[in-house]
């Protein structure tokens, strides 16, 4: 009976503390990785490529929205719903 006084609560607290420690270690690793911008040109080039792809997808979305709005306006005009 004196082996584990806290039982479930003790195990839960221990698992939460270990989870926090693991998360802290991962965050420190990510922080040190992203802090070195000039030392990793491959990562910067990959980021530029992702940015270009994102801009292209935004342009496509913008064109699609514009076409939809024009079609919507024409349809409402034809059906005399203004």
C-alpha positions in Angstrom: 0.0 0.0 0.0 2.9 2.4 0.6 4.4 1.6 -2.9 2.2 4.1 -4.8 0.3 6.5 -2.6 -1.0 8.7 -5.4 -2.0 5.9 -7.8 -3.9 7.3 -10.9 -3.2 10.9 -10.0 0.6 10.3 -9.7 0.7 8.4 -13.0 -1.3 11.2 -14.7 1.0 13.9 -13.3 4.1 12.0 -14.4 2.8 11.5 -17.9 1.8 15.2 -18.2 5.3 16.2 -17.0 7.0 13.9 -19.4 4.8 15.1 -22.3 5.7 18.7 -21.4 9.4 17.8 -21.3 9.2 16.1 -24.7 7.3 19.1 -26.2 9.9 21.5 -24.8 12.7 19.5 -26.4 11.0 19.5 -29.8 10.3 23.2 -29.6 14.0 23.9 -28.7 15.1 21.8 -31.7 12.7 23.6 -34.0 13.8 27.0 -32.6 17.4 26.3 -33.3 16.7 25.0 -36.8 14.7 28.0 -37.8 17.0 30.5 -36.1 19.8 29.8 -38.7 18.4 31.5 -41.8 21.6 32.4 -43.6 23.3 29.0 -42.9 20.8 26.9 -44.8 20.4 28.2 -48.4 18.6 25.0 -49.5 15.8 25.6 -47.0 15.5 29.3 -48.2 15.3 28.2 -51.8 12.6 25.6 -50.9 10.7 28.3 -49.1 10.9 30.6 -52.1 9.6 27.8 -54.3 6.7 27.2 -51.9 5.9 30.9 -51.9 5.8 31.0 -55.7 3.5 28.0 -55.8 1.2 29.6 -53.2 1.0 32.8 -55.2 0.2 30.9 -58.4 -2.6 29.0 -56.6 -3.9 32.4 -55.2 -4.0 33.8 -58.8 -6.0 30.8 -60.0 -8.4 31.2 -57.1 -8.8 34.9 -57.9 -9.5 34.2 -61.5 -12.1 31.6 -60.6 -13.8 34.0 -58.2 -13.8 36.7 -60.8 -15.3 34.4 -63.4 -18.0 33.3 -61.0 -18.9 36.9 -60.1 -19.2 37.9 -63.8 -21.3 34.8 -64.5 -23.5 35.5 -61.5 -24.0 39.1 -62.5 -24.9 38.1 -66.1 -27.3 35.4 -64.8 -29.0 37.8 -62.5 -29.3 40.4 -65.3 -30.8 37.8 -67.7 -33.3 36.6 -65.2 -34.1 40.2 -64.2 -33.4 39.6 -60.5 -31.7 43.0 -59.8 
